[in-house]
Amino acid sequence: MAAPTLQQPSFLLVNLKSDSTTKPLLQRCQDLVKIIDEYPAKELHPILPWLVESVFGSLDGCTAGWNLRLLHARSNEYNVVLEFLNPSGPMMKLVYKLQAEEYKYEIPVNYLPGPVKVCIQQGILPECPLFHNKLQFPLSGLLTLNLALNPFEFFMFHFASCLITPKSFPQGAHVSSSDSAYFVLVDTYLKYFLPSEGSVPPSPFSDSRGSVTAPSPRSSSASFAGYGVHGPSLLKHHIFHQPSVNADPAAQEIWRSETLLQMFVEIWLHHYSLEMYQKLQSPQVKLALLQYRLSMSSMPSQPFAPPGSGTLHTYQEPFSPTEEHVLVVRLLVKHLHAFSNSLKPETLSSPSAHSHAHTSPLEEFKRVVVQRFVQQKLYLFLQHCFSHWPLDASFRAVLETWLSYIQPWRYTGEKTSAQPEQNRTVPDKWEPFVQENLLMYTKLFQVLLNRAVRTDLVNAKNALMIFRVAKVFSQPNLGEMIQKGEQLFLEPEHVLQHRQPRGYLTPGQGGSFLSSRQRAATDLVFRVKSHVYALEGQDCQYKQMFGCELRGAVMKLIQIIAQARQTAKRISDHSGEAAASSSFLSWFGMGTPDLNSTFCGAEPEESGECLKKTHEFLDRALENLCQIFKLNQGQLAQLISNVGSSQDDGHCKQLPDCIQGENGLILTDLGRKQIISGLRRFDIQYQGDPELQPIRSYENALLVRLFYQISTFLNERFGGHMNALCSRPDLLGRLGRHFLAADPGSSGRSPVPRPPSGGNRRPRLSLRPLASYRTLLLLLLAYAAGAALALGPASCTLLLLVGGLLYGLLVALLGDKLKTH
């Protein structure tokens, strides 16, 4: 990233590098402000590459720079950095100063987005005009190809790359996007260079010609108006035939806005090529990829190379966006909607060529900014995230980015009416947007369904995501717009061809106003078909959102939602009982003392409050899904009753799916899924020595240990006598077995095999019940009652022993009869 001409490092640059290791950031910024103001562009020229790398870090990630993604408002350097990097601050002043002198800075092609890099390395000119007329051809060939960027492009390239470049942050550092300096700077740059009100402030400097060459050359015949279809070019241009740049005076006003947006979109979104995505939709490629991944998973220790794996490796997407990356993309989407929606009404209602001649370039830019720059690459970006993102709550960032894009009416800046949000109708003026973005609604909804049926909907965060999607698609008028768009796409080709000749006749050419209406309908069909075919390919098999196949998938999702509702309710009820039993009342013996019935390892998402939210979210999601797909209450009740009856029949009695192994039961994949989703569980009980159970919360730890030592001593000393007593068949034997016999244990339904010696325990004395707070409290109350009746401690003790003996005799005499009943 050095200047193209080799020269000795200036004395100024050497001093700055030396100060960067000794002076604090505030003082360095103050020195830079003075240098930028006082020195000419010739002296500042070699400083820019070093300064940009010092701020944003190197493109290879070796240096982290100022760690803008870790810098938060509570830091002392936060305001200093924001002021220095402000769009009208010292750093941008340096950029404009060098821009006026037409300096160029080189970027290695290896640091460009994957599809752009592949195109250039294959000798093909990239589609994005941002990279046209900037390639430098060294004598050594294409392997060391560089891109010559002007100072503004060079600065924005590093700023955008800072988000996706892997860096080694300090240990323990937490990246949080919403309040980081980087996130705030992105928002500031978007508002400055893509303003919703007014125009972009002019540069404080101008070059020798009075204007700067636009990075995206356009002629009058190829204006924004004709840029609506993203079809792949039939003729690939070689990189040696780069188009010459003709200065378009109308483009000078917004060249920085275009450059900023193109740089953000290319760096953040363009990591998956359209051609590769369309190849991946082929059933043959999907099958080959599935076989390849299965082979890799079955042989983890050996590299596997199936036939033709050279091409399969190219289908594997190496880029994995982070949650921070997706949140910044959402910020971009929201601002572009607000920027586009600030278009003046007269420009929006008059899309003719005449009106374009009288509108400003910024207004014309607003009219096509979403469709031209963002739609295709964002669609591929979201497709990849939907298919590869982990099945956890972090997917919320991807989901909200998608929902922000498909709801541009949320960012109009208009005051919302008092109408409830769920009943707010989508205005009819957004019908063209829905039709020209049909796949954003239908295809991504289908991909989301495939995720939803594999997600744990008992988790409140996952349930919230399903509710959010159902709520958005249930907005009145939106479903009708999507259905109309699908009808336009499914219009037969012969009808389109029959309409087209008459559609392009004007009344002056012998046509009629009816034919102009037909022309408008034909244009709608053409736009929808062009959108779908451009993104999915000419041979795509389109699945209707309201067709029979997708309706069946929705019914399956409704069953899973109903199942998750019942599971959440059951866990909530059980957690409530466990909480009650572990409360203060358990000291009095009113709760269950069984340790096995508590959820010791329950996660925060499974708390009672979260489970109530889960039930609420899933209930409202069911209502919205029924509204979207016109399901009546009878169908919904039948689905829910089927799920309820199947669970009631066997949930409490059936174990998770297992197979019998040598050492006991072994869980199958189905059994693991049943446990994770909460459908079934093992009735795990303690099977060890009752005296060695963990000390409970209702027991005194000191007394438990003391009584254990006493009972162990007595059992060792009088064990033979106890055994002989319990072996007698008479009344004394039954009395001894009542007081001395150990719990033989339960049948146990745990997958862990029970020790073979579990049922042959010898009779022994256990004093552990005396360590219970309940027993101690009852004894205290008994002695207090005795004192009130003028009985001494010895008399109370004797009465308690006699009472216990009488109770034992009663149980010994009537025990057999009670068991039979």
ZAMARGU-4260 file (C-alpha; in steps of 0.2 Angstrom, whole numbers, plus 5000, padded with zeros to 4 digits):
<rodrens>
0) 5000/5000/5000 | 5014/5012/4996 | 5013/5026/4983 | 5016/5020/4966 | 5033/5030/4964
5) 5047/5024/4975 | 5055/5037/4986 | 5064/5039/5002 | 5053/5041/5017 | 5051/5059/5021
10) 5057/5067/5038 | 5039/5071/5042 | 5034/5053/5041 | 5049/5047/5051 | 5044/5059/5065
15) 5026/5054/5065 | 5031/5035/5066 | 5042/5039/5080 | 5028/5049/5090 | 5016/5035/5087
20) 5025/5024/5100 | 5028/5037/5113 | 5014/5050/5113 | 4996/5048/5118 | 4983/5047/5106
25) 4976/5065/5110 | 4993/5073/5107 | 4996/5064/5091 | 4979/5069/5084 | 4983/5087/5089
30) 5000/5086/5080 | 4991/5079/5065 | 4979/5093/5064 | 4993/5106/5063 | 5003/5096/5050
35) 4987/5094/5039 | 4984/5112/5040 | 5002/5119/5037 | 5010/5107/5025 | 5007/5106/5006
40) 4999/5091/4998 | 5017/5086/4991 | 5023/5083/5009 | 5007/5075/5015 | 5006/5063/5000
45) 5017/5049/5008 | 5008/5051/5025 | 4991/5045/5020 | 4995/5026/5018 | 5004/5025/5034
50) 4990/5035/5043 | 4976/5025/5036 | 4984/5009/5041 | 4988/5016/5059 | 4969/5021/5061
55) 4960/5006/5053 | 4974/4992/5054 | 4982/4983/5040 | 4972/4973/5027 | 4980/4957/5032
60) 4975/4959/5051 | 4992/4960/5058 | 4990/4977/5066 | 4974/4982/5074 | 4976/5001/5072
65) 4965/5011/5084 | 4953/4997/5088 | 4938/5007/5082 | 4927/4991/5085 | 4932/4990/5103
70) 4931/5009/5107 | 4916/5014/5117 | 4909/5030/5124 | 4915/5027/5141 | 4933/5027/5134
75) 4943/5043/5136 | 4949/5042/5117 | 4931/5040/5110 | 4927/5058/5107 | 4945/5062/5101
80) 4943/5048/5088 | 4926/5053/5082 | 4931/5071/5080 | 4947/5067/5070 | 4938/5055/5058
85) 4922/5066/5056 | 4917/5068/5038 | 4922/5087/5040 | 4936/5083/5052 | 4955/5083/5049
90) 4957/5066/5042 | 4944/5070/5028 | 4952/5087/5025 | 4969/5077/5022 | 4959/5066/5009
95) 4952/5081/5000 | 4968/5090/5000 | 4977/5075/4991 | 4961/5072/4980 | 4963/5089/4972
100) 4981/5084/4967 | 4975/5068/4959 | 4987/5057/4969 | 4984/5038/4967 | 4987/5024/4980
105) 4989/5006/4976 | 4979/4991/4984 | 4984/4973/4980 | 4970/4964/4971 | 4972/4950/4984
110) 4962/4961/4997 | 4947/4963/4985 | 4931/4954/4988 | 4932/4935/4982 | 4921/4937/4966
115) 4930/4953/4961 | 4947/4945/4964 | 4942/4929/4954 | 4936/4940/4939 | 4952/4950/4938
120) 4963/4934/4940 | 4954/4926/4926 | 4956/4941/4915 | 4938/4947/4916 | 4933/4965/4919
125) 4923/4966/4936 | 4904/4971/4934 | 4906/4985/4947 | 4911/5001/4939 | 4920/5006/4954
130) 4935/4995/4949 | 4935/5000/4931 | 4950/5010/4924 | 4960/5007/4940 | 4970/4991/4936
135) 4988/4993/4935 | 4998/4980/4925 | 5015/4976/4931 | 5028/4967/4920 | 5028/4952/4931
140) 5010/4947/4926 | 4993/4947/4934 | 4998/4938/4950 | 5005/4955/4957 | 4990/4965/4950
145) 4986/4981/4960 | 4972/4993/4960 | 4976/5012/4959 | 4963/5022/4969 | 4961/5040/4972
150) 4963/5046/4990 | 4944/5046/4994 | 4942/5028/4987 | 4958/5023/4996 | 4952/5029/5013
155) 4934/5022/5011 | 4942/5005/5006 | 4951/5003/5022 | 4937/5010/5032 | 4925/4997/5025
160) 4938/4983/5026 | 4941/4986/5044 | 4924/4978/5048 | 4928/4961/5040 | 4947/4959/5042
165) 4951/4947/5056 | 4961/4955/5069 | 4969/4949/5085 | 4960/4959/5099 | 4967/4961/5117
170) 4961/4946/5127 | 4945/4949/5136 | 4940/4963/5124 | 4921/4962/5120 | 4915/4968/5103
175) 4899/4977/5104 | 4893/4986/5088 | 4879/4997/5093 | 4889/5009/5103 | 4906/5007/5096
180) 4916/5021/5088 | 4916/5011/5071 | 4897/5009/5071 | 4894/5028/5075 | 4906/5032/5061
185) 4897/5022/5049 | 4881/5030/5054 | 4889/5047/5052 | 4896/5044/5035 | 4880/5038/5029
190) 4870/5053/5035 | 4883/5065/5028 | 4886/5057/5011 | 4868/5051/5008 | 4858/5064/5016
195) 4839/5063/5017 | 4837/5082/5017 | 4848/5094/5008 | 4863/5089/4997 | 4880/5083/5000
200) 4892/5097/5007 | 4905/5101/4993 | 4923/5097/4996 | 4934/5111/5003 | 4947/5108/4989
205) 4945/5106/4971 | 4957/5099/4958 | 4966/5108/4944 | 4951/5105/4932 | 4938/5111/4945
210) 4930/5094/4947 | 4934/5077/4951 | 4931/5062/4939 | 4916/5052/4943 | 4920/5034/4948
215) 4905/5028/4939 | 4905/5035/4921 | 4888/5037/4913 | 4882/5044/4897 | 4865/5052/4893
220) 4859/5036/4885 | 4864/5025/4900 | 4857/5035/4915 | 4850/5028/4931 | 4833/5026/4923
225) 4838/5011/4913 | 4847/5002/4926 | 4834/4990/4933 | 4838/4973/4928 | 4853/4963/4935
230) 4855/4950/4922 | 4872/4943/4919 | 4881/4950/4904 | 4882/4939/4889 | 4899/4946/4884
235) 4913/4946/4896 | 4925/4961/4894 | 4944/4957/4896 | 4952/4968/4909 | 4964/4975/4895
240) 4949/4983/4887 | 4944/4994/4901 | 4931/5008/4896 | 4938/5026/4896 | 4931/5038/4909
245) 4922/5052/4902 | 4918/5066/4914 | 4899/5067/4916 | 4896/5084/4924 | 4880/5078/4931
250) 4889/5065/4941 | 4901/5076/4949 | 4888/5081/4962 | 4886/5064/4969 | 4902/5055/4965
255) 4907/5053/4983 | 4890/5047/4988 | 4891/5033/4974 | 4909/5029/4979 | 4905/5027/4997
260) 4890/5016/4994 | 4898/5005/4981 | 4913/5003/4992 | 4902/4998/5007 | 4891/4986/4996
265) 4906/4978/4988 | 4917/4975/5004 | 4902/4970/5015 | 4890/4961/5004 | 4899/4955/4988
270) 4907/4938/4994 | 4896/4927/4984 | 4895/4928/4966 | 4878/4926/4957 | 4885/4913/4945
275) 4890/4902/4959 | 4874/4904/4968 | 4864/4899/4953 | 4875/4884/4951 | 4872/4879/4969
280) 4853/4878/4965 | 4856/4864/4953 | 4850/4847/4961 | 4865/4838/4954 | 4877/4850/4963
285) 4867/4849/4979 | 4868/4830/4979 | 4886/4831/4975 | 4889/4843/4990 | 4879/4832/5001
290) 4889/4817/4997 | 4905/4826/4999 | 4900/4833/5016 | 4894/4816/5022 | 4911/4809/5017
295) 4920/4822/5026 | 4910/4820/5042 | 4912/4801/5041 | 4931/4802/5039 | 4936/4817/5050
300) 4954/4811/5052 | 4958/4809/5033 | 4956/4821/5019 | 4943/4815/5007 | 4943/4819/4988
305) 4929/4813/4978 | 4929/4813/4959 | 4928/4831/4953 | 4931/4838/4970 | 4941/4852/4962
310) 4925/4860/4957 | 4916/4856/4973 | 4929/4865/4983 | 4925/4881/4973 | 4907/4879/4979
315) 4912/4880/4998 | 4909/4898/5004 | 4925/4902/5015 | 4917/4918/5021 | 4907/4918/5037
320) 4900/4935/5043 | 4899/4939/5061 | 4885/4946/5071 | 4893/4963/5071 | 4895/4963/5052
325) 4877/4959/5050 | 4871/4973/5062 | 4882/4986/5052 | 4873/4979/5036 | 4856/4982/5044
330) 4861/5000/5048 | 4866/5002/5029 | 4849/4995/5024 | 4839/5006/5036 | 4848/5021/5030
335) 4846/5017/5012 | 4827/5015/5014 | 4826/5032/5023 | 4837/5040/5009 | 4827/5033/4995
340) 4810/5037/5004 | 4816/5055/5005 | 4813/5057/4986 | 4803/5072/4982 | 4785/5067/4977
345) 4785/5075/4960 | 4800/5065/4955 | 4793/5049/4962 | 4776/5052/4952 | 4785/5057/4936
350) 4797/5043/4930 | 4797/5049/4912 | 4813/5054/4903 | 4807/5072/4903 | 4807/5074/4922
355) 4824/5066/4923 | 4832/5080/4914 | 4825/5093/4927 | 4829/5083/4943 | 4845/5084/4952
360) 4857/5069/4951 | 4855/5066/4970 | 4836/5064/4968 | 4839/5053/4953 | 4851/5043/4964
365) 4838/5041/4977 | 4826/5034/4965 | 4836/5019/4960 | 4849/5017/4974 | 4841/5001/4982
370) 4837/4992/4966 | 4853/4996/4958 | 4866/4994/4971 | 4859/4983/4985 | 4846/4971/4980
375) 4856/4957/4971 | 4871/4957/4983 | 4860/4958/4999 | 4849/4944/4992 | 4864/4932/4990
380) 4871/4938/5007 | 4855/4934/5016 | 4853/4917/5007 | 4870/4912/5013 | 4867/4918/5031
385) 4850/4909/5031 | 4858/4893/5026 | 4874/4893/5036 | 4870/4903/5052 | 4870/4892/5068
390) 4853/4888/5075 | 4854/4899/5090 | 4848/4916/5095 | 4862/4926/5087 | 4852/4923/5071
395) 4841/4938/5077 | 4853/4950/5068 | 4851/4942/5051 | 4832/4941/5053 | 4830/4959/5058
400) 4841/4964/5043 | 4829/4954/5032 | 4814/4962/5040 | 4821/4979/5038 | 4824/4977/5020
405) 4806/4970/5016 | 4798/4984/5026 | 4804/5001/5018 | 4787/5009/5023 | 4794/5009/5041
410) 4808/5022/5036 | 4797/5035/5027 | 4799/5048/5041 | 4781/5051/5041 | 4771/5052/5058
415) 4763/5035/5062 | 4744/5036/5064 | 4735/5031/5080 | 4730/5014/5072 | 4737/4999/5081
420) 4753/4992/5073 | 4746/4975/5069 | 4731/4982/5060 | 4741/4995/5050 | 4739/4992/5032
425) 4754/4993/5020 | 4750/5007/5008 | 4747/5003/4990 | 4761/5013/4983 | 4773/5000/4989
430) 4766/4987/4978 | 4780/4990/4964 | 4793/4987/4978 | 4786/4971/4983 | 4784/4964/4965
435) 4802/4970/4961 | 4809/4961/4976 | 4797/4946/4976 | 4811/4933/4980 | 4816/4943/4995
440) 4798/4939/5002 | 4795/4922/4995 | 4811/4913/4993 | 4819/4919/5010 | 4802/4914/5019
445) 4804/4897/5012 | 4822/4895/5018 | 4817/4902/5035 | 4804/4888/5037 | 4817/4875/5034
450) 4827/4883/5049 | 4812/4885/5060 | 4807/4867/5060 | 4825/4863/5066 | 4825/4876/5079
455) 4822/4874/5098 | 4806/4885/5099 | 4805/4882/5118 | 4818/4895/5119 | 4810/4912/5121
460) 4822/4920/5110 | 4819/4908/5096 | 4800/4909/5098 | 4802/4928/5097 | 4810/4927/5080
465) 4795/4916/5073 | 4783/4928/5081 | 4792/4943/5072 | 4792/4935/5055 | 4773/4930/5057
470) 4769/4948/5063 | 4777/4956/5048 | 4769/4945/5035 | 4752/4946/5043 | 4751/4965/5039
475) 4735/4969/5030 | 4738/4971/5011 | 4755/4963/5011 | 4749/4945/5007 | 4739/4952/4993
480) 4754/4961/4985 | 4764/4945/4986 | 4751/4935/4978 | 4749/4948/4964 | 4768/4947/4961
485) 4767/4929/4960 | 4753/4929/4947 | 4763/4942/4937 | 4778/4930/4937 | 4767/4915/4932
490) 4759/4924/4918 | 4762/4913/4902 | 4775/4918/4890 | 4763/4917/4875 | 4751/4929/4883
495) 4766/4941/4886 | 4771/4940/4868 | 4753/4943/4862 | 4752/4959/4873 | 4768/4966/4869
500) 4766/4972/4851 | 4750/4982/4855 | 4757/4987/4872 | 4770/4998/4864 | 4758/5008/4852
505) 4754/5025/4858 | 4738/5034/4854 | 4747/5044/4841 | 4752/5028/4832 | 4735/5021/4830
510) 4734/5013/4848 | 4722/5017/4862 | 4722/5021/4880 | 4718/5003/4883 | 4734/4998/4874
515) 4744/5009/4886 | 4736/5001/4900 | 4741/4984/4893 | 4758/4991/4891 | 4759/4995/4909
520) 4754/4977/4914 | 4767/4970/4902 | 4780/4981/4910 | 4775/4974/4927 | 4776/4956/4921
525) 4793/4960/4913 | 4800/4968/4928 | 4795/4953/4940 | 4801/4940/4928 | 4817/4949/4925
530) 4820/4950/4944 | 4817/4932/4947 | 4827/4925/4932 | 4841/4937/4935 | 4843/4930/4953
535) 4838/4912/4951 | 4843/4909/4933 | 4832/4905/4918 | 4829/4887/4923 | 4823/4890/4941
540) 4809/4881/4948 | 4799/4894/4957 | 4788/4888/4972 | 4773/4899/4976 | 4772/4906/4994
545) 4754/4902/4995 | 4755/4885/4985 | 4751/4868/4991 | 4769/4863/4995 | 4773/4878/5006
550) 4756/4877/5014 | 4761/4859/5020 | 4777/4866/5027 | 4768/4879/5036 | 4756/4866/5043
555) 4771/4856/5049 | 4778/4872/5057 | 4761/4875/5066 | 4762/4857/5073 | 4780/4860/5080
560) 4774/4877/5087 | 4760/4868/5096 | 4772/4855/5102 | 4784/4868/5109 | 4769/4877/5118
565) 4765/4862/5127 | 4783/4858/5131 | 4785/4875/5138 | 4770/4874/5148 | 4775/4858/5156
570) 4792/4864/5160 | 4785/4880/5167 | 4773/4870/5178 | 4787/4858/5184 | 4799/4872/5188
575) 4785/4881/5198 | 4783/4865/5208 | 4801/4863/5211 | 4803/4881/5216 | 4789/4879/5229
580) 4796/4863/5236 | 4813/4872/5238 | 4805/4887/5247 | 4804/4890/5266 | 4789/4879/5267
585) 4800/4864/5262 | 4808/4866/5280 | 4791/4860/5287 | 4790/4845/5275 | 4777/4853/5264
590) 4788/4851/5248 | 4796/4836/5240 | 4813/4831/5247 | 4818/4822/5231 | 4833/4830/5224
595) 4830/4821/5207 | 4815/4832/5204 | 4824/4848/5203 | 4831/4857/5187 | 4849/4860/5194
600) 4856/4863/5177 | 4842/4873/5170 | 4847/4888/5159 | 4841/4906/5161 | 4830/4904/5145
605) 4820/4890/5154 | 4816/4901/5169 | 4797/4903/5173 | 4796/4921/5166 | 4805/4916/5150
610) 4793/4901/5147 | 4778/4912/5150 | 4785/4924/5136 | 4788/4908/5125 | 4770/4903/5127
615) 4764/4921/5123 | 4775/4923/5107 | 4770/4906/5100 | 4752/4909/5103 | 4753/4926/5094
620) 4763/4917/5080 | 4750/4904/5078 | 4737/4918/5076 | 4747/4927/5063 | 4751/4912/5053
625) 4733/4907/5052 | 4729/4925/5046 | 4743/4924/5033 | 4738/4907/5025 | 4719/4909/5028
630) 4718/4894/5040 | 4702/4892/5050 | 4700/4889/5068 | 4694/4871/5065 | 4710/4866/5056
635) 4721/4874/5069 | 4711/4866/5083 | 4713/4849/5074 | 4732/4851/5072 | 4734/4856/5091
640) 4723/4842/5097 | 4733/4829/5087 | 4749/4835/5095 | 4741/4836/5112 | 4734/4818/5111
645) 4750/4810/5105 | 4760/4819/5119 | 4747/4815/5133 | 4747/4796/5128 | 4765/4793/5130
650) 4775/4807/5136 | 4774/4803/5155 | 4776/4785/5152 | 4788/4783/5138 | 4807/4784/5139
655) 4817/4793/5126 | 4821/4782/5111 | 4835/4770/5116 | 4843/4754/5111 | 4849/4741/5123
660) 4868/4740/5124 | 4880/4729/5134 | 4881/4742/5148 | 4863/4748/5148 | 4852/4759/5137
665) 4860/4770/5123 | 4852/4785/5117 | 4848/4786/5098 | 4848/4802/5088 | 4830/4803/5089
670) 4831/4801/5108 | 4843/4815/5109 | 4832/4826/5099 | 4817/4821/5111 | 4827/4826/5126
675) 4834/4843/5119 | 4816/4848/5114 | 4809/4843/5131 | 4797/4830/5124 | 4803/4815/5134
680) 4816/4813/5149 | 4823/4800/5160 | 4816/4798/5177 | 4834/4799/5184 | 4835/4794/5203
685) 4849/4793/5215 | 4854/4774/5216 | 4869/4775/5228 | 4871/4774/5246 | 4857/4784/5254
690) 4869/4790/5268 | 4881/4797/5255 | 4868/4808/5246 | 4873/4826/5244 | 4868/4837/5258
695) 4851/4845/5255 | 4846/4863/5257 | 4834/4858/5271 | 4848/4849/5281 | 4861/4855/5293
700) 4878/4851/5286 | 4887/4849/5303 | 4873/4838/5310 | 4873/4827/5294 | 4891/4823/5296
705) 4890/4821/5315 | 4876/4809/5314 | 4884/4799/5300 | 4899/4796/5310 | 4888/4791/5325
710) 4877/4779/5315 | 4893/4772/5306 | 4900/4768/5323 | 4884/4760/5329 | 4882/4750/5314
715) 4899/4743/5314 | 4898/4739/5333 | 4880/4731/5333 | 4878/4726/5314 | 4877/4707/5318
720) 4863/4710/5331 | 4854/4721/5319 | 4855/4708/5306 | 4849/4694/5318 | 4834/4705/5324
725) 4828/4709/5306 | 4829/4691/5301 | 4816/4685/5314 | 4799/4682/5307 | 4789/4688/5322
730) 4783/4705/5328 | 4801/4710/5334 | 4808/4706/5317 | 4795/4717/5308 | 4798/4731/5321
735) 4817/4730/5318 | 4814/4730/5299 | 4804/4745/5300 | 4817/4755/5310 | 4833/4747/5303
740) 4830/4741/5286 | 4838/4752/5272 | 4829/4758/5257 | 4831/4745/5244 | 4831/4758/5230
745) 4819/4761/5216 | 4817/4752/5200 | 4825/4767/5191 | 4823/4772/5173 | 4840/4779/5171
750) 4851/4774/5157 | 4865/4771/5169 | 4866/4753/5174 | 4862/4750/5192 | 4876/4743/5203
755) 4873/4724/5206 | 4874/4726/5225 | 4860/4739/5226 | 4847/4727/5232 | 4858/4717/5246
760) 4861/4731/5258 | 4862/4725/5276 | 4850/4733/5290 | 4857/4748/5298 | 4853/4763/5309
765) 4851/4780/5300 | 4851/4796/5311 | 4851/4807/5296 | 4833/4812/5297 | 4837/4820/5314
770) 4848/4833/5304 | 4833/4840/5295 | 4827/4857/5299 | 4810/4851/5299 | 4814/4837/5312
775) 4823/4850/5323 | 4809/4862/5322 | 4796/4849/5326 | 4807/4843/5341 | 4808/4861/5347
780) 4789/4863/5346 | 4787/4847/5356 | 4799/4852/5370 | 4791/4870/5370 | 4773/4861/5372
785) 4780/4850/5385 | 4787/4865/5395 | 4770/4874/5393 | 4763/4858/5401 | 4776/4858/5415
790) 4785/4843/5408 | 4804/4842/5410 | 4816/4838/5395 | 4817/4820/5401 | 4799/4817/5402
795) 4797/4825/5384 | 4811/4813/5378 | 4802/4798/5385 | 4785/4803/5378 | 4793/4805/5361
800) 4802/4788/5362 | 4786/4780/5367 | 4776/4788/5353 | 4789/4783/5340 | 4788/4765/5347
805) 4769/4764/5346 | 4769/4771/5329 | 4782/4758/5324 | 4771/4744/5332 | 4756/4750/5322
810) 4765/4750/5306 | 4772/4733/5310 | 4755/4726/5314 | 4745/4734/5300 | 4759/4735/5287
815) 4754/4720/5277 | 4736/4725/5276 | 4740/4743/5271 | 4751/4736/5257 | 4737/4725/5250
820) 4725/4740/5250
</rodrens>
